[in-house]
Amino acid sequence: MLSNADLRKSAKDNGIAFWQIADKLNISEPTMTRKLRRELSAAEKAKILAIIDELSAEKQKETA
């Protein structure tokens, strides 16, 4: 099973790319991908899920 499967699923379901999350975290996309290789702490996951929610809300505003 993939590490951080919940984060990967949430990003995919919301149409958010890893590069967009990485941009919000001020890191590169390869760094983001490497971070996801190992299970993140609950605090790190919460931060990334909040970013996914934020990006998803921005995306919905653009299409409205």
N, CA, C and O atoms as a Tripos MOL2 file, in Angstrom:
@<TRIPOS>MOLECULE
protein
  256   255    64     0     0
PROTEIN
NO_CHARGES

@<TRIPOS>ATOM
      1 N           0.8410   -1.1990    0.0000 N.3       1 MET1
      2 CA          0.0000    0.0000    0.0000 C.3       1 MET1
      3 C           0.8750    1.2470    0.0000 C.2       1 MET1
      4 O           1.9200    1.2980    0.6490 O.2       1 MET1
      5 N           0.4260    2.2310   -0.7330 N.am      2 LEU2
      6 CA          1.1720    3.4830   -0.8120 C.3       2 LEU2
      7 C           1.1330    4.2380    0.5050 C.2       2 LEU2
      8 O           0.1150    4.2530    1.1960 O.2       2 LEU2
      9 N           2.2380    4.8550    0.8390 N.am      3 SER3
     10 CA          2.2550    5.7320    2.0060 C.3       3 SER3
     11 C           1.4130    6.9670    1.6990 C.2       3 SER3
     12 O           1.3440    7.4220    0.5570 O.2       3 SER3
     13 N           0.7860    7.4890    2.7260 N.am      4 ASN4
     14 CA         -0.0210    8.7020    2.6130 C.3       4 ASN4
     15 C          -1.1280    8.5740    1.5670 C.2       4 ASN4
     16 O          -1.4360    9.5270    0.8520 O.2       4 ASN4
     17 N          -1.7120    7.3990    1.4900 N.am      5 ALA5
     18 CA         -2.7550    7.1460    0.4960 C.3       5 ALA5
     19 C          -3.9230    8.1220    0.6480 C.2       5 ALA5
     20 O          -4.5330    8.5100   -0.3480 O.2       5 ALA5
     21 N          -4.2390    8.5210    1.8780 N.am      6 ASP6
     22 CA         -5.3360    9.4590    2.0970 C.3       6 ASP6
     23 C          -5.0450   10.8180    1.4610 C.2       6 ASP6
     24 O          -5.9430   11.4430    0.8960 O.2       6 ASP6
     25 N          -3.8010   11.2740    1.5490 N.am      7 LEU7
     26 CA         -3.4340   12.5410    0.9250 C.3       7 LEU7
     27 C          -3.4830   12.4360   -0.5900 C.2       7 LEU7
     28 O          -3.9890   13.3270   -1.2730 O.2       7 LEU7
     29 N          -2.9490   11.3340   -1.1050 N.am      8 ARG8
     30 CA         -2.9430   11.1300   -2.5510 C.3       8 ARG8
     31 C          -4.3690   11.0890   -3.1010 C.2       8 ARG8
     32 O          -4.6580   11.6820   -4.1400 O.2       8 ARG8
     33 N          -5.2580   10.3830   -2.3960 N.am      9 LYS9
     34 CA         -6.6520   10.2690   -2.8300 C.3       9 LYS9
     35 C          -7.3610   11.6210   -2.7700 C.2       9 LYS9
     36 O          -8.0960   11.9850   -3.6880 O.2       9 LYS9
     37 N          -7.1390   12.3500   -1.7030 N.am     10 SER10
     38 CA         -7.7780   13.6570   -1.5520 C.3      10 SER10
     39 C          -7.3350   14.6090   -2.6640 C.2      10 SER10
     40 O          -8.1580   15.3170   -3.2440 O.2      10 SER10
     41 N          -6.0450   14.6240   -2.9550 N.am     11 ALA11
     42 CA         -5.5360   15.4920   -4.0260 C.3      11 ALA11
     43 C          -6.1460   15.0880   -5.3610 C.2      11 ALA11
     44 O          -6.5950   15.9430   -6.1250 O.2      11 ALA11
     45 N          -6.1630   13.7960   -5.6430 N.am     12 LYS12
     46 CA         -6.7040   13.3120   -6.9150 C.3      12 LYS12
     47 C          -8.1980   13.6080   -7.0290 C.2      12 LYS12
     48 O          -8.6630   14.0840   -8.0640 O.2      12 LYS12
     49 N          -8.9450   13.3260   -5.9650 N.am     13 ASP13
     50 CA        -10.3910   13.5470   -5.9790 C.3      13 ASP13
     51 C         -10.7460   15.0120   -6.1980 C.2      13 ASP13
     52 O         -11.7850   15.3230   -6.7800 O.2      13 ASP13
     53 N          -9.8730   15.9200   -5.7250 N.am     14 ASN14
     54 CA        -10.1310   17.3510   -5.8470 C.3      14 ASN14
     55 C          -9.4560   17.9760   -7.0660 C.2      14 ASN14
     56 O          -9.5660   19.1810   -7.2920 O.2      14 ASN14
     57 N          -8.7550   17.1500   -7.8510 N.am     15 GLY15
     58 CA         -8.1030   17.6540   -9.0470 C.3      15 GLY15
     59 C          -6.9270   18.5760   -8.7570 C.2      15 GLY15
     60 O          -6.6460   19.5030   -9.5160 O.2      15 GLY15
     61 N          -6.2470   18.3090   -7.6490 N.am     16 ILE16
     62 CA         -5.1120   19.1280   -7.2290 C.3      16 ILE16
     63 C          -3.8200   18.3590   -7.5040 C.2      16 ILE16
     64 O          -3.6760   17.2060   -7.0980 O.2      16 ILE16
     65 N          -2.8890   19.0030   -8.1930 N.am     17 ALA17
     66 CA         -1.6120   18.3740   -8.5220 C.3      17 ALA17
     67 C          -0.6090   18.5720   -7.3820 C.2      17 ALA17
     68 O          -0.6900   19.5360   -6.6210 O.2      17 ALA17
     69 N           0.3320   17.6400   -7.2870 N.am     18 PHE18
     70 CA          1.3570   17.7570   -6.2390 C.3      18 PHE18
     71 C           2.1610   19.0360   -6.3780 C.2      18 PHE18
     72 O           2.5900   19.6030   -5.3730 O.2      18 PHE18
     73 N           2.3760   19.5100   -7.6150 N.am     19 TRP19
     74 CA          3.1530   20.7350   -7.7780 C.3      19 TRP19
     75 C           2.4320   21.9230   -7.1520 C.2      19 TRP19
     76 O           3.0770   22.8550   -6.6720 O.2      19 TRP19
     77 N           1.0940   21.8990   -7.1510 N.am     20 GLN20
     78 CA          0.3310   22.9920   -6.5490 C.3      20 GLN20
     79 C           0.4860   22.9830   -5.0330 C.2      20 GLN20
     80 O           0.6270   24.0360   -4.4100 O.2      20 GLN20
     81 N           0.4600   21.7880   -4.4450 N.am     21 ILE21
     82 CA          0.6550   21.6560   -2.9990 C.3      21 ILE21
     83 C           2.0720   22.0830   -2.6390 C.2      21 ILE21
     84 O           2.2860   22.8250   -1.6800 O.2      21 ILE21
     85 N           3.0380   21.6030   -3.4220 N.am     22 ALA22
     86 CA          4.4430   21.9530   -3.1850 C.3      22 ALA22
     87 C           4.6370   23.4620   -3.2460 C.2      22 ALA22
     88 O           5.3680   24.0300   -2.4350 O.2      22 ALA22
     89 N           3.9870   24.1080   -4.2000 N.am     23 ASP23
     90 CA          4.0990   25.5570   -4.3370 C.3      23 ASP23
     91 C           3.6280   26.2640   -3.0670 C.2      23 ASP23
     92 O           4.2700   27.2070   -2.6050 O.2      23 ASP23
     93 N           2.5150   25.8120   -2.5070 N.am     24 LYS24
     94 CA          1.9910   26.4070   -1.2680 C.3      24 LYS24
     95 C           2.9270   26.1540   -0.0780 C.2      24 LYS24
     96 O           2.9970   26.9590    0.8510 O.2      24 LYS24
     97 N           3.6410   25.0310   -0.1210 N.am     25 LEU25
     98 CA          4.5850   24.7030    0.9560 C.3      25 LEU25
     99 C           5.9670   25.3270    0.7210 C.2      25 LEU25
    100 O           6.8690   25.1910    1.5490 O.2      25 LEU25
    101 N           6.1180   26.0080   -0.4100 N.am     26 ASN26
    102 CA          7.4040   26.6070   -0.7950 C.3      26 ASN26
    103 C           8.5180   25.5780   -0.9070 C.2      26 ASN26
    104 O           9.6480   25.7980   -0.4710 O.2      26 ASN26
    105 N           8.1590   24.4360   -1.5120 N.am     27 ILE27
    106 CA          9.1410   23.3920   -1.7890 C.3      27 ILE27
    107 C           8.9760   22.9810   -3.2480 C.2      27 ILE27
    108 O           7.9860   23.3390   -3.8860 O.2      27 ILE27
    109 N           9.9360   22.2340   -3.7750 N.am     28 SER28
    110 CA          9.8330   21.7780   -5.1640 C.3      28 SER28
    111 C           8.9270   20.5490   -5.2430 C.2      28 SER28
    112 O           8.6850   19.8690   -4.2460 O.2      28 SER28
    113 N           8.4380   20.2850   -6.4490 N.am     29 GLU29
    114 CA          7.6010   19.1040   -6.6550 C.3      29 GLU29
    115 C           8.3450   17.8090   -6.3300 C.2      29 GLU29
    116 O           7.7690   16.9220   -5.7000 O.2      29 GLU29
    117 N           9.6270   17.6730   -6.7470 N.am     30 PRO30
    118 CA         10.3470   16.4420   -6.3690 C.3      30 PRO30
    119 C          10.4670   16.2720   -4.8430 C.2      30 PRO30
    120 O          10.3910   15.1550   -4.3320 O.2      30 PRO30
    121 N          10.6520   17.3700   -4.1360 N.am     31 THR31
    122 CA         10.7170   17.2950   -2.6720 C.3      31 THR31
    123 C           9.3810   16.8250   -2.1100 C.2      31 THR31
    124 O           9.3340   16.0190   -1.1810 O.2      31 THR31
    125 N           8.3010   17.3360   -2.6830 N.am     32 MET32
    126 CA          6.9610   16.9170   -2.2510 C.3      32 MET32
    127 C           6.7760   15.4160   -2.4670 C.2      32 MET32
    128 O           6.2770   14.7090   -1.5910 O.2      32 MET32
    129 N           7.1780   14.9500   -3.6200 N.am     33 THR33
    130 CA          7.0470   13.5300   -3.9420 C.3      33 THR33
    131 C           7.8690   12.6710   -2.9790 C.2      33 THR33
    132 O           7.4220   11.6110   -2.5410 O.2      33 THR33
    133 N           9.0610   13.1360   -2.6600 N.am     34 ARG34
    134 CA          9.9130   12.3860   -1.7180 C.3      34 ARG34
    135 C           9.3080   12.3770   -0.3130 C.2      34 ARG34
    136 O           9.3990   11.3740    0.3940 O.2      34 ARG34
    137 N           8.6920   13.4880    0.0920 N.am     35 LYS35
    138 CA          8.0440   13.5400    1.4120 C.3      35 LYS35
    139 C           6.9650   12.4650    1.5340 C.2      35 LYS35
    140 O           6.7660   11.8810    2.5990 O.2      35 LYS35
    141 N           6.2740   12.2180    0.4190 N.am     36 LEU36
    142 CA          5.1470   11.2860    0.4570 C.3      36 LEU36
    143 C           5.5750    9.8230    0.4440 C.2      36 LEU36
    144 O           4.7340    8.9330    0.5680 O.2      36 LEU36
    145 N           6.8590    9.5660    0.2990 N.am     37 ARG37
    146 CA          7.3380    8.1760    0.2930 C.3      37 ARG37
    147 C           7.1920    7.5140    1.6550 C.2      37 ARG37
    148 O           7.0110    6.3000    1.7480 O.2      37 ARG37
    149 N           7.2710    8.3110    2.7040 N.am     38 ARG38
    150 CA          7.1240    7.7920    4.0680 C.3      38 ARG38
    151 C           5.8960    8.4240    4.6990 C.2      38 ARG38
    152 O           5.5740    9.5830    4.4380 O.2      38 ARG38
    153 N           5.2220    7.6550    5.5260 N.am     39 GLU39
    154 CA          4.0090    8.1450    6.1720 C.3      39 GLU39
    155 C           4.3250    9.4030    6.9840 C.2      39 GLU39
    156 O           5.2490    9.4160    7.7980 O.2      39 GLU39
    157 N           3.5450   10.4560    6.7490 N.am     40 LEU40
    158 CA          3.7500   11.7220    7.4430 C.3      40 LEU40
    159 C           3.0660   11.7190    8.8000 C.2      40 LEU40
    160 O           2.1850   10.9010    9.0650 O.2      40 LEU40
    161 N           3.4830   12.6410    9.6530 N.am     41 SER41
    162 CA          2.8480   12.7800   10.9710 C.3      41 SER41
    163 C           1.4360   13.3380   10.7790 C.2      41 SER41
    164 O           1.1040   13.8760    9.7230 O.2      41 SER41
    165 N           0.6340   13.2020   11.7970 N.am     42 ALA42
    166 CA         -0.7440   13.6940   11.7390 C.3      42 ALA42
    167 C          -0.7600   15.2060   11.4980 C.2      42 ALA42
    168 O          -1.6150   15.7040   10.7650 O.2      42 ALA42
    169 N           0.1670   15.9320   12.1000 N.am     43 ALA43
    170 CA          0.2210   17.3880   11.9410 C.3      43 ALA43
    171 C           0.5730   17.7660   10.4990 C.2      43 ALA43
    172 O          -0.0190   18.6860    9.9350 O.2      43 ALA43
    173 N           1.5290   17.0600    9.9100 N.am     44 GLU44
    174 CA          1.9140   17.3360    8.5180 C.3      44 GLU44
    175 C           0.7620   17.0090    7.5730 C.2      44 GLU44
    176 O           0.5000   17.7430    6.6210 O.2      44 GLU44
    177 N           0.0760   15.8980    7.8460 N.am     45 LYS45
    178 CA         -1.0710   15.5170    7.0140 C.3      45 LYS45
    179 C          -2.1670   16.5730    7.1070 C.2      45 LYS45
    180 O          -2.7610   16.9490    6.0970 O.2      45 LYS45
    181 N          -2.4290   17.0470    8.3130 N.am     46 ALA46
    182 CA         -3.4680   18.0600    8.5020 C.3      46 ALA46
    183 C          -3.1280   19.3240    7.7200 C.2      46 ALA46
    184 O          -4.0070   19.9360    7.1130 O.2      46 ALA46
    185 N          -1.8610   19.7140    7.7330 N.am     47 LYS47
    186 CA         -1.4270   20.9010    7.0020 C.3      47 LYS47
    187 C          -1.6450   20.7250    5.5010 C.2      47 LYS47
    188 O          -2.1350   21.6340    4.8310 O.2      47 LYS47
    189 N          -1.2830   19.5650    4.9780 N.am     48 ILE48
    190 CA         -1.4370   19.3060    3.5410 C.3      48 ILE48
    191 C          -2.9120   19.1950    3.1660 C.2      48 ILE48
    192 O          -3.3170   19.6930    2.1160 O.2      48 ILE48
    193 N          -3.7170   18.5530    4.0010 N.am     49 LEU49
    194 CA         -5.1550   18.4640    3.7220 C.3      49 LEU49
    195 C          -5.7920   19.8490    3.7130 C.2      49 LEU49
    196 O          -6.6940   20.1090    2.9170 O.2      49 LEU49
    197 N          -5.3330   20.7410    4.5900 N.am     50 ALA50
    198 CA         -5.8490   22.1110    4.6090 C.3      50 ALA50
    199 C          -5.4800   22.8290    3.3110 C.2      50 ALA50
    200 O          -6.2830   23.5900    2.7720 O.2      50 ALA50
    201 N          -4.2790   22.5920    2.8130 N.am     51 ILE51
    202 CA         -3.8490   23.1880    1.5510 C.3      51 ILE51
    203 C          -4.6950   22.6510    0.3990 C.2      51 ILE51
    204 O          -5.0990   23.4090   -0.4830 O.2      51 ILE51
    205 N          -4.9600   21.3500    0.4080 N.am     52 ILE52
    206 CA         -5.8040   20.7510   -0.6320 C.3      52 ILE52
    207 C          -7.1950   21.3920   -0.6020 C.2      52 ILE52
    208 O          -7.7500   21.7230   -1.6500 O.2      52 ILE52
    209 N          -7.7540   21.5640    0.5940 N.am     53 ASP53
    210 CA         -9.0700   22.2000    0.7250 C.3      53 ASP53
    211 C          -9.0420   23.6300    0.1950 C.2      53 ASP53
    212 O          -9.9570   24.0600   -0.5060 O.2      53 ASP53
    213 N          -7.9760   24.3640    0.5400 N.am     54 GLU54
    214 CA         -7.8230   25.7470    0.0950 C.3      54 GLU54
    215 C          -7.7410   25.8290   -1.4290 C.2      54 GLU54
    216 O          -8.4230   26.6440   -2.0510 O.2      54 GLU54
    217 N          -6.9060   24.9830   -2.0230 N.am     55 LEU55
    218 CA         -6.7530   24.9730   -3.4750 C.3      55 LEU55
    219 C          -8.0440   24.5490   -4.1650 C.2      55 LEU55
    220 O          -8.3900   25.0800   -5.2210 O.2      55 LEU55
    221 N          -8.7430   23.6100   -3.5810 N.am     56 SER56
    222 CA        -10.0080   23.1470   -4.1440 C.3      56 SER56
    223 C         -11.0480   24.2640   -4.1200 C.2      56 SER56
    224 O         -11.8020   24.4420   -5.0770 O.2      56 SER56
    225 N         -11.0830   25.0150   -3.0170 N.am     57 ALA57
    226 CA        -12.0260   26.1380   -2.9090 C.3      57 ALA57
    227 C         -11.6930   27.2140   -3.9420 C.2      57 ALA57
    228 O         -12.5950   27.7810   -4.5590 O.2      57 ALA57
    229 N         -10.4020   27.4970   -4.1340 N.am     58 GLU58
    230 CA         -9.9800   28.4710   -5.1400 C.3      58 GLU58
    231 C         -10.3940   28.0070   -6.5370 C.2      58 GLU58
    232 O         -10.8580   28.7990   -7.3570 O.2      58 GLU58
    233 N         -10.2170   26.7210   -6.7880 N.am     59 LYS59
    234 CA        -10.5620   26.1450   -8.0910 C.3      59 LYS59
    235 C         -12.0720   26.2750   -8.3550 C.2      59 LYS59
    236 O         -12.4920   26.5860   -9.4690 O.2      59 LYS59
    237 N         -12.8750   26.0320   -7.3130 N.am     60 GLN60
    238 CA        -14.3200   26.1260   -7.4730 C.3      60 GLN60
    239 C         -14.7660   27.5610   -7.7230 C.2      60 GLN60
    240 O         -15.7070   27.7930   -8.4820 O.2      60 GLN60
    241 N         -14.0900   28.5400   -7.0820 N.am     61 LYS61
    242 CA        -14.4180   29.9470   -7.3100 C.3      61 LYS61
    243 C         -14.1360   30.3510   -8.7480 C.2      61 LYS61
    244 O         -14.8920   31.1130   -9.3510 O.2      61 LYS61
    245 N         -13.0270   29.8270   -9.2970 N.am     62 GLU62
    246 CA        -12.6410   30.1550  -10.6640 C.3      62 GLU62
    247 C         -13.6510   29.6330  -11.6790 C.2      62 GLU62
    248 O         -13.8750   30.2610  -12.7140 O.2      62 GLU62
    249 N         -14.2580   28.4920  -11.3890 N.am     63 THR63
    250 CA        -15.1940   27.8950  -12.3300 C.3      63 THR63
    251 C         -16.6270   28.3720  -12.1140 C.2      63 THR63
    252 O         -17.5080   28.0930  -12.9280 O.2      63 THR63
    253 N         -16.8600   29.0940  -11.0150 N.am     64 ALA64
    254 CA        -18.2240   29.5650  -10.7120 C.3      64 ALA64
    255 C         -18.5670   30.8220  -11.4710 C.2      64 ALA64
    256 O         -19.6710   31.3460  -11.3300 O.2      64 ALA64
@<TRIPOS>BOND
     1     1     2 1
     2     2     3 1
     3     3     4 2
     4     3     5 am
     5     5     6 1
     6     6     7 1
     7     7     8 2
     8     7     9 am
     9     9    10 1
    10    10    11 1
    11    11    12 2
    12    11    13 am
    13    13    14 1
    14    14    15 1
    15    15    16 2
    16    15    17 am
    17    17    18 1
    18    18    19 1
    19    19    20 2
    20    19    21 am
    21    21    22 1
    22    22    23 1
    23    23    24 2
    24    23    25 am
    25    25    26 1
    26    26    27 1
    27    27    28 2
    28    27    29 am
    29    29    30 1
    30    30    31 1
    31    31    32 2
    32    31    33 am
    33    33    34 1
    34    34    35 1
    35    35    36 2
    36    35    37 am
    37    37    38 1
    38    38    39 1
    39    39    40 2
    40    39    41 am
    41    41    42 1
    42    42    43 1
    43    43    44 2
    44    43    45 am
    45    45    46 1
    46    46    47 1
    47    47    48 2
    48    47    49 am
    49    49    50 1
    50    50    51 1
    51    51    52 2
    52    51    53 am
    53    53    54 1
    54    54    55 1
    55    55    56 2
    56    55    57 am
    57    57    58 1
    58    58    59 1
    59    59    60 2
    60    59    61 am
    61    61    62 1
    62    62    63 1
    63    63    64 2
    64    63    65 am
    65    65    66 1
    66    66    67 1
    67    67    68 2
    68    67    69 am
    69    69    70 1
    70    70    71 1
    71    71    72 2
    72    71    73 am
    73    73    74 1
    74    74    75 1
    75    75    76 2
    76    75    77 am
    77    77    78 1
    78    78    79 1
    79    79    80 2
    80    79    81 am
    81    81    82 1
    82    82    83 1
    83    83    84 2
    84    83    85 am
    85    85    86 1
    86    86    87 1
    87    87    88 2
    88    87    89 am
    89    89    90 1
    90    90    91 1
    91    91    92 2
    92    91    93 am
    93    93    94 1
    94    94    95 1
    95    95    96 2
    96    95    97 am
    97    97    98 1
    98    98    99 1
    99    99   100 2
   100    99   101 am
   101   101   102 1
   102   102   103 1
   103   103   104 2
   104   103   105 am
   105   105   106 1
   106   106   107 1
   107   107   108 2
   108   107   109 am
   109   109   110 1
   110   110   111 1
   111   111   112 2
   112   111   113 am
   113   113   114 1
   114   114   115 1
   115   115   116 2
   116   115   117 am
   117   117   118 1
   118   118   119 1
   119   119   120 2
   120   119   121 am
   121   121   122 1
   122   122   123 1
   123   123   124 2
   124   123   125 am
   125   125   126 1
   126   126   127 1
   127   127   128 2
   128   127   129 am
   129   129   130 1
   130   130   131 1
   131   131   132 2
   132   131   133 am
   133   133   134 1
   134   134   135 1
   135   135   136 2
   136   135   137 am
   137   137   138 1
   138   138   139 1
   139   139   140 2
   140   139   141 am
   141   141   142 1
   142   142   143 1
   143   143   144 2
   144   143   145 am
   145   145   146 1
   146   146   147 1
   147   147   148 2
   148   147   149 am
   149   149   150 1
   150   150   151 1
   151   151   152 2
   152   151   153 am
   153   153   154 1
   154   154   155 1
   155   155   156 2
   156   155   157 am
   157   157   158 1
   158   158   159 1
   159   159   160 2
   160   159   161 am
   161   161   162 1
   162   162   163 1
   163   163   164 2
   164   163   165 am
   165   165   166 1
   166   166   167 1
   167   167   168 2
   168   167   169 am
   169   169   170 1
   170   170   171 1
   171   171   172 2
   172   171   173 am
   173   173   174 1
   174   174   175 1
   175   175   176 2
   176   175   177 am
   177   177   178 1
   178   178   179 1
   179   179   180 2
   180   179   181 am
   181   181   182 1
   182   182   183 1
   183   183   184 2
   184   183   185 am
   185   185   186 1
   186   186   187 1
   187   187   188 2
   188   187   189 am
   189   189   190 1
   190   190   191 1
   191   191   192 2
   192   191   193 am
   193   193   194 1
   194   194   195 1
   195   195   196 2
   196   195   197 am
   197   197   198 1
   198   198   199 1
   199   199   200 2
   200   199   201 am
   201   201   202 1
   202   202   203 1
   203   203   204 2
   204   203   205 am
   205   205   206 1
   206   206   207 1
   207   207   208 2
   208   207   209 am
   209   209   210 1
   210   210   211 1
   211   211   212 2
   212   211   213 am
   213   213   214 1
   214   214   215 1
   215   215   216 2
   216   215   217 am
   217   217   218 1
   218   218   219 1
   219   219   220 2
   220   219   221 am
   221   221   222 1
   222   222   223 1
   223   223   224 2
   224   223   225 am
   225   225   226 1
   226   226   227 1
   227   227   228 2
   228   227   229 am
   229   229   230 1
   230   230   231 1
   231   231   232 2
   232   231   233 am
   233   233   234 1
   234   234   235 1
   235   235   236 2
   236   235   237 am
   237   237   238 1
   238   238   239 1
   239   239   240 2
   240   239   241 am
   241   241   242 1
   242   242   243 1
   243   243   244 2
   244   243   245 am
   245   245   246 1
   246   246   247 1
   247   247   248 2
   248   247   249 am
   249   249   250 1
   250   250   251 1
   251   251   252 2
   252   251   253 am
   253   253   254 1
   254   254   255 1
   255   255   256 2
@<TRIPOS>SUBSTRUCTURE
     1 MET1         2 RESIDUE 1 A MET
     2 LEU2         6 RESIDUE 1 A LEU
     3 SER3        10 RESIDUE 1 A SER
     4 ASN4        14 RESIDUE 1 A ASN
     5 ALA5        18 RESIDUE 1 A ALA
     6 ASP6        22 RESIDUE 1 A ASP
     7 LEU7        26 RESIDUE 1 A LEU
     8 ARG8        30 RESIDUE 1 A ARG
     9 LYS9        34 RESIDUE 1 A LYS
    10 SER10       38 RESIDUE 1 A SER
    11 ALA11       42 RESIDUE 1 A ALA
    12 LYS12       46 RESIDUE 1 A LYS
    13 ASP13       50 RESIDUE 1 A ASP
    14 ASN14       54 RESIDUE 1 A ASN
    15 GLY15       58 RESIDUE 1 A GLY
    16 ILE16       62 RESIDUE 1 A ILE
    17 ALA17       66 RESIDUE 1 A ALA
    18 PHE18       70 RESIDUE 1 A PHE
    19 TRP19       74 RESIDUE 1 A TRP
    20 GLN20       78 RESIDUE 1 A GLN
    21 ILE21       82 RESIDUE 1 A ILE
    22 ALA22       86 RESIDUE 1 A ALA
    23 ASP23       90 RESIDUE 1 A ASP
    24 LYS24       94 RESIDUE 1 A LYS
    25 LEU25       98 RESIDUE 1 A LEU
    26 ASN26      102 RESIDUE 1 A ASN
    27 ILE27      106 RESIDUE 1 A ILE
    28 SER28      110 RESIDUE 1 A SER
    29 GLU29      114 RESIDUE 1 A GLU
    30 PRO30      118 RESIDUE 1 A PRO
    31 THR31      122 RESIDUE 1 A THR
    32 MET32      126 RESIDUE 1 A MET
    33 THR33      130 RESIDUE 1 A THR
    34 ARG34      134 RESIDUE 1 A ARG
    35 LYS35      138 RESIDUE 1 A LYS
    36 LEU36      142 RESIDUE 1 A LEU
    37 ARG37      146 RESIDUE 1 A ARG
    38 ARG38      150 RESIDUE 1 A ARG
    39 GLU39      154 RESIDUE 1 A GLU
    40 LEU40      158 RESIDUE 1 A LEU
    41 SER41      162 RESIDUE 1 A SER
    42 ALA42      166 RESIDUE 1 A ALA
    43 ALA43      170 RESIDUE 1 A ALA
    44 GLU44      174 RESIDUE 1 A GLU
    45 LYS45      178 RESIDUE 1 A LYS
    46 ALA46      182 RESIDUE 1 A ALA
    47 LYS47      186 RESIDUE 1 A LYS
    48 ILE48      190 RESIDUE 1 A ILE
    49 LEU49      194 RESIDUE 1 A LEU
    50 ALA50      198 RESIDUE 1 A ALA
    51 ILE51      202 RESIDUE 1 A ILE
    52 ILE52      206 RESIDUE 1 A ILE
    53 ASP53      210 RESIDUE 1 A ASP
    54 GLU54      214 RESIDUE 1 A GLU
    55 LEU55      218 RESIDUE 1 A LEU
    56 SER56      222 RESIDUE 1 A SER
    57 ALA57      226 RESIDUE 1 A ALA
    58 GLU58      230 RESIDUE 1 A GLU
    59 LYS59      234 RESIDUE 1 A LYS
    60 GLN60      238 RESIDUE 1 A GLN
    61 LYS61      242 RESIDUE 1 A LYS
    62 GLU62      246 RESIDUE 1 A GLU
    63 THR63      250 RESIDUE 1 A THR
    64 ALA64      254 RESIDUE 1 A ALA
